[in-house]
Amino acid sequence: MEGRVFYVSLSLLLFLLLIALKFHLSTKHKNSSLPPSPPALPIIGHLHLLKRCPVHLTFYRLATKYGPIISLRFGSRLVVLISSPSPFEECFTKNDVVLANRPRLLLGKHLAYNHTTLVQAPYGDHWRNLRRIGAIEIFSTHRINKFVSIRKDEIKQLLIRLSQNSLQNFGKVELKPLFQELTFNIMMRMVAGKRYYGDGVTDEEEAQRFREIMREAVSFGGASNPGDFLPILNWIDGGKFVRTVTRLGQRMDMFLQGLVDEHKRKEKDLESMNTMIGHLLSLQVSQPEYYTDEIIKGLVLVSTPPILIS
């Protein structure tokens, strides 16, 4: 048994050494065409620099030392740090198409319908179609103004809730969770016509499922998986992270499909159609190739705060 463990450990060590050698050679070969870069460690590159908090101060110190454009290696991924207005503007004007794509992380595969949502999709015909739908049918001034009564009502309910806490005397209130609930309620009333937080919840069981899904989604927000930068970690953990986000993606899809199906059953109810899902389903009738259920669910997905900022 001890001999077997020794050979497994030796094989793993040799594998890591080969990766380190490959990384060193590829970095050395490419350095001539890349912006200046701090000294990197084998395999992990510059990830060790991110242990200092807050991160923006770390980036500021690096920019002060190495210049306004720096190349960093986060594991297997190349990152270019820009801290000057002029090259930053050039990136989003002259080179906006080149830099339009987002990194293909595991979260995008399992939570964003295999990188096909507006936030995750690569630049191309599909992305342009989603952008057109978003600009005209969801985020246009006309569509946003149709929901002004929802925003006013939710703000009014928040103010009433705050005033009740201070009827007798001054009260201490933590505003952060209240603002989070306000944001979710506004978004989900616009999307599906339902409240999931505070008083007047539409369906307590459904609201509980939504809150659990959003809580888990928030915990995975941003670049939360080290295996996206060091793929070997996905192998070492036995696929635990992949299984977790796969299950979350399935639960989220079932929840969103339930909202879509419910709107389909109520399509003759004018009130139910005064939602984002209802409006998109009305367009599905005349343009089914553009407004499939999956595209509608993806548009709903990027309208919820934790996924939008991921």
C-alpha positions as CSV (number, residue, x, y, z in Angstrom):
1,M,0.0,0.0,0.0
2,E,2.8,2.4,1.0
3,G,4.6,1.6,-2.3
4,R,1.4,2.4,-4.3
5,V,1.0,5.8,-2.5
6,F,4.7,6.5,-3.2
7,Y,4.3,5.9,-7.0
8,V,1.1,8.0,-7.1
9,S,2.8,10.8,-5.3
10,L,5.8,10.6,-7.6
11,S,3.6,10.6,-10.7
12,L,1.8,13.6,-9.5
13,L,5.0,15.4,-8.7
14,L,6.4,14.7,-12.2
15,F,3.1,15.9,-13.8
16,L,3.4,19.1,-11.9
17,L,7.0,19.6,-12.9
18,L,6.1,19.1,-16.6
19,I,3.3,21.7,-16.3
20,A,5.7,24.1,-14.6
21,L,8.3,23.5,-17.3
22,K,5.7,24.1,-20.1
23,F,4.5,27.2,-18.4
24,H,8.0,28.6,-18.0
25,L,8.9,27.9,-21.6
26,S,5.6,29.3,-23.0
27,T,5.9,32.4,-20.9
28,K,9.5,33.0,-21.9
29,H,8.6,32.6,-25.5
30,K,5.8,35.1,-25.4
31,N,7.3,37.7,-23.1
32,S,8.7,39.7,-26.0
33,S,5.3,40.5,-27.3
34,L,3.5,41.1,-24.0
35,P,3.5,44.2,-21.8
36,P,5.8,44.3,-18.8
37,S,5.2,41.7,-16.1
38,P,6.2,41.1,-12.5
39,P,8.2,38.0,-11.7
40,A,5.9,35.0,-11.8
41,L,5.9,31.7,-10.0
42,P,5.7,28.4,-11.8
43,I,2.2,27.0,-12.4
44,I,0.3,29.7,-10.4
45,G,1.9,32.7,-12.2
46,H,0.9,35.9,-10.3
47,L,-2.0,34.4,-8.3
48,H,0.1,34.8,-5.1
49,L,-0.1,38.6,-5.5
50,L,-3.9,38.5,-4.9
51,K,-3.6,37.5,-1.3
52,R,-3.2,41.1,-0.3
53,C,-6.5,43.0,0.3
54,P,-8.0,45.1,-1.0
55,V,-7.1,43.9,-4.5
56,H,-7.3,47.3,-6.1
57,L,-4.4,48.6,-4.0
58,T,-2.3,45.6,-5.1
59,F,-3.0,46.5,-8.7
60,Y,-2.2,50.2,-8.0
61,R,1.2,49.2,-6.5
62,L,1.9,47.0,-9.5
63,A,1.0,49.8,-12.0
64,T,3.2,52.3,-10.1
65,K,6.1,49.9,-10.5
66,Y,5.6,48.4,-13.9
67,G,3.6,51.0,-15.8
68,P,0.0,51.6,-17.0
69,I,-0.3,48.3,-19.0
70,I,0.8,45.1,-17.3
71,S,0.5,41.4,-18.3
72,L,-0.3,39.0,-15.5
73,R,-0.7,35.3,-15.5
74,F,-3.4,33.9,-13.3
75,G,-2.6,30.2,-13.5
76,S,-3.2,29.2,-17.1
77,R,-5.0,32.5,-18.0
78,L,-3.4,35.6,-19.3
79,V,-4.7,38.9,-17.8
80,V,-3.8,42.4,-19.0
81,L,-4.1,45.1,-16.3
82,I,-4.8,48.6,-17.7
83,S,-4.7,51.6,-15.3
84,S,-4.6,54.6,-17.7
85,P,-7.6,56.3,-19.3
86,S,-6.0,56.5,-22.8
87,P,-5.3,52.8,-23.5
88,F,-8.5,51.9,-21.6
89,E,-10.5,54.1,-24.0
90,E,-8.7,52.5,-27.0
91,C,-9.7,49.0,-25.7
92,F,-13.4,49.9,-25.8
93,T,-13.4,51.8,-29.0
94,K,-10.9,50.7,-31.6
95,N,-10.5,47.2,-30.2
96,D,-13.9,46.6,-28.6
97,V,-14.7,43.6,-30.8
98,V,-11.4,41.9,-30.0
99,L,-12.1,42.3,-26.3
100,A,-15.8,41.7,-26.4
101,N,-15.6,38.0,-25.2
102,R,-15.6,37.0,-21.6
103,P,-13.5,34.1,-20.2
104,R,-15.2,30.7,-20.4
105,L,-15.6,29.7,-16.7
106,L,-17.3,26.7,-15.4
107,L,-20.1,28.8,-14.0
108,G,-20.9,30.1,-17.4
109,K,-21.2,26.6,-18.7
110,H,-23.5,25.3,-16.0
111,L,-25.4,28.4,-14.9
112,A,-25.6,30.4,-18.1
113,Y,-26.8,27.7,-20.6
114,N,-23.4,26.8,-21.9
115,H,-22.2,30.4,-22.4
116,T,-25.3,31.4,-24.4
117,T,-26.7,34.3,-22.3
118,L,-26.3,37.9,-23.1
119,V,-23.5,38.3,-20.5
120,Q,-21.6,35.2,-21.3
121,A,-22.1,34.6,-25.1
122,P,-19.1,35.2,-27.4
123,Y,-19.3,38.0,-29.9
124,G,-21.2,37.0,-33.0
125,D,-24.7,36.7,-34.5
126,H,-26.2,35.1,-31.4
127,W,-24.8,37.8,-29.1
128,R,-25.9,40.6,-31.5
129,N,-29.4,39.2,-31.5
130,L,-29.6,39.0,-27.7
131,R,-28.2,42.6,-27.5
132,R,-31.0,43.7,-29.9
133,I,-33.7,42.0,-27.8
134,G,-32.2,43.5,-24.6
135,A,-31.9,47.0,-26.0
136,I,-35.4,47.1,-27.6
137,E,-37.6,44.8,-25.6
138,I,-36.2,44.8,-22.1
139,F,-34.0,47.8,-21.2
140,S,-35.4,50.5,-23.5
141,T,-36.8,53.6,-21.8
142,H,-40.3,52.7,-22.9
143,R,-40.1,49.2,-21.3
144,I,-38.5,50.5,-18.1
145,N,-41.1,53.3,-17.7
146,K,-43.9,50.7,-17.8
147,F,-42.7,49.4,-14.5
148,V,-42.3,52.7,-12.7
149,S,-45.3,51.9,-10.5
150,I,-43.6,48.7,-9.2
151,R,-40.5,50.7,-8.2
152,K,-42.5,53.3,-6.4
153,D,-44.6,50.7,-4.6
154,E,-41.5,48.7,-3.4
155,I,-39.8,51.9,-2.2
156,K,-43.0,52.9,-0.3
157,Q,-43.2,49.5,1.4
158,L,-39.5,49.8,2.4
159,L,-40.2,53.2,4.0
160,I,-43.2,51.9,5.8
161,R,-41.2,49.0,7.2
162,L,-38.4,51.4,8.4
163,S,-40.9,53.7,10.0
164,Q,-42.5,50.9,11.9
165,N,-39.2,50.1,13.5
166,S,-38.9,53.6,15.0
167,L,-42.5,54.3,16.1
168,Q,-41.6,54.3,19.8
169,N,-38.0,55.5,19.7
170,F,-35.0,55.5,17.5
171,G,-34.2,52.1,16.1
172,K,-31.0,50.6,14.7
173,V,-31.5,49.1,11.2
174,E,-29.1,47.2,9.0
175,L,-29.9,48.6,5.5
176,K,-27.8,46.3,3.4
177,P,-30.1,43.3,3.5
178,L,-33.1,45.6,3.1
179,F,-31.7,47.1,0.0
180,Q,-30.9,43.7,-1.4
181,E,-34.5,42.6,-0.8
182,L,-35.7,45.8,-2.4
183,T,-33.6,45.1,-5.5
184,F,-34.8,41.5,-5.8
185,N,-38.4,42.3,-5.3
186,I,-38.3,45.1,-7.9
187,M,-36.5,42.9,-10.4
188,M,-38.8,39.8,-9.9
189,R,-42.0,41.8,-10.0
190,M,-40.8,43.3,-13.3
191,V,-39.8,39.9,-14.6
192,A,-42.5,37.6,-13.3
193,G,-45.0,39.8,-11.3
194,K,-44.0,38.2,-7.9
195,R,-42.6,39.3,-4.6
196,Y,-40.1,36.8,-2.9
197,Y,-39.0,38.9,0.1
198,G,-40.6,40.7,3.1
199,D,-44.3,41.0,3.6
200,G,-46.9,40.1,0.9
201,V,-44.9,37.2,-0.6
202,T,-46.8,35.8,-3.5
203,D,-46.1,32.1,-2.8
204,E,-44.0,31.2,0.3
205,E,-42.8,27.8,-0.9
206,E,-41.8,29.2,-4.2
207,A,-40.2,32.2,-2.6
208,Q,-38.1,29.9,-0.3
209,R,-36.8,28.0,-3.3
210,F,-35.9,31.3,-5.1
211,R,-34.1,32.6,-2.0
212,E,-32.1,29.4,-1.6
213,I,-31.1,29.4,-5.3
214,M,-30.1,33.1,-5.2
215,R,-28.2,32.6,-1.9
216,E,-26.1,29.8,-3.5
217,A,-25.7,31.7,-6.8
218,V,-24.3,34.8,-4.9
219,S,-21.8,32.5,-3.1
220,F,-20.4,31.5,-6.5
221,G,-20.3,35.1,-7.8
222,G,-17.2,36.3,-9.7
223,A,-14.1,34.1,-10.2
224,S,-14.9,31.8,-7.3
225,N,-13.5,28.5,-8.7
226,P,-9.7,28.2,-8.5
227,G,-10.0,25.3,-11.0
228,D,-10.8,27.9,-13.7
229,F,-7.2,29.1,-13.4
230,L,-5.5,25.9,-12.3
231,P,-7.4,23.1,-14.1
232,I,-5.6,20.4,-12.2
233,L,-7.6,21.4,-9.1
234,N,-10.8,20.2,-10.8
235,W,-9.2,16.8,-11.0
236,I,-7.8,16.9,-7.4
237,D,-11.2,17.7,-5.8
238,G,-12.8,14.8,-7.6
239,G,-15.2,17.0,-9.6
240,K,-17.0,18.2,-6.4
241,F,-17.2,21.8,-7.6
242,V,-18.6,20.8,-11.0
243,R,-21.2,18.6,-9.4
244,T,-22.3,21.4,-7.1
245,V,-22.7,24.0,-9.8
246,T,-24.4,21.4,-12.2
247,R,-27.0,20.8,-9.5
248,L,-27.5,24.5,-9.0
249,G,-27.8,25.1,-12.7
250,Q,-30.5,22.3,-12.9
251,R,-32.5,23.8,-10.0
252,M,-32.3,27.2,-11.5
253,D,-33.4,26.0,-14.9
254,M,-36.4,24.2,-13.4
255,F,-37.4,27.3,-11.4
256,L,-37.1,29.6,-14.5
257,Q,-39.0,27.0,-16.7
258,G,-41.7,27.0,-14.1
259,L,-42.1,30.7,-14.4
260,V,-42.3,30.5,-18.2
261,D,-44.8,27.7,-18.1
262,E,-47.0,29.5,-15.6
263,H,-47.1,32.6,-17.9
264,K,-48.0,30.4,-20.8
265,R,-51.0,29.0,-18.9
266,K,-52.1,32.6,-18.1
267,E,-51.4,34.1,-21.5
268,K,-55.0,35.4,-21.8
269,D,-54.7,37.3,-18.5
270,L,-53.6,40.8,-19.4
271,E,-52.1,41.4,-16.0
272,S,-49.8,38.4,-16.3
273,M,-48.6,39.7,-19.7
274,N,-47.5,43.0,-18.1
275,T,-44.2,41.4,-17.1
276,M,-40.9,40.8,-18.9
277,I,-41.7,37.1,-19.3
278,G,-45.2,37.8,-20.6
279,H,-43.9,40.4,-23.1
280,L,-41.2,38.0,-24.4
281,L,-43.8,35.2,-24.7
282,S,-46.1,37.4,-26.7
283,L,-43.2,37.9,-29.2
284,Q,-42.5,34.2,-29.2
285,V,-45.8,33.7,-31.1
286,S,-44.7,35.7,-34.1
287,Q,-40.9,35.0,-33.9
288,P,-40.4,31.5,-32.3
289,E,-36.9,31.2,-33.7
290,Y,-35.7,34.3,-31.8
291,Y,-37.7,33.9,-28.6
292,T,-37.3,30.3,-27.6
293,D,-37.9,29.2,-24.0
294,E,-34.1,28.9,-23.5
295,I,-33.4,32.5,-24.7
296,I,-36.2,33.8,-22.5
297,K,-34.8,32.0,-19.5
298,G,-31.4,33.3,-20.3
299,L,-32.7,36.9,-20.5
300,V,-34.4,36.4,-17.2
301,L,-31.2,35.1,-15.7
302,V,-29.1,38.1,-16.5
303,S,-31.8,40.4,-15.1
304,T,-31.3,39.1,-11.6
305,P,-28.6,40.9,-9.6
306,P,-26.2,38.1,-8.6
307,I,-25.9,36.6,-12.1
308,L,-25.7,40.0,-13.8
309,I,-22.6,41.0,-11.8
310,S,-20.9,37.6,-12.0
